[in-house]
């Protein structure tokens, strides 16, 4: 795993080793972005980058990322 950015304790962006990143919004919404920068901007609301995927559970996110 790469960098982590916390907007709040329950809102975070996490960088992945392949350059993509995802946000965890209060444990009930996850979205994957092309870059860590895009994920941070989406979390802060400073831009609306294209999501590669979005999920409502961590299990769905893990499956998408191949971390079953």
Secondary structure as GFF3:
##gff-version 3
##sequence-region A 1 68
A	DSSP	beta_strand	4	8	.	.	.	ID=ss1
A	DSSP	beta_strand	11	15	.	.	.	ID=ss2
A	DSSP	beta_strand	21	25	.	.	.	ID=ss3
A	DSSP	beta_strand	30	33	.	.	.	ID=ss4
A	DSSP	alpha_helix	36	44	.	.	.	ID=ss5
A	DSSP	beta_strand	53	55	.	.	.	ID=ss6
A	DSSP	alpha_helix	58	65	.	.	.	ID=ss7
###
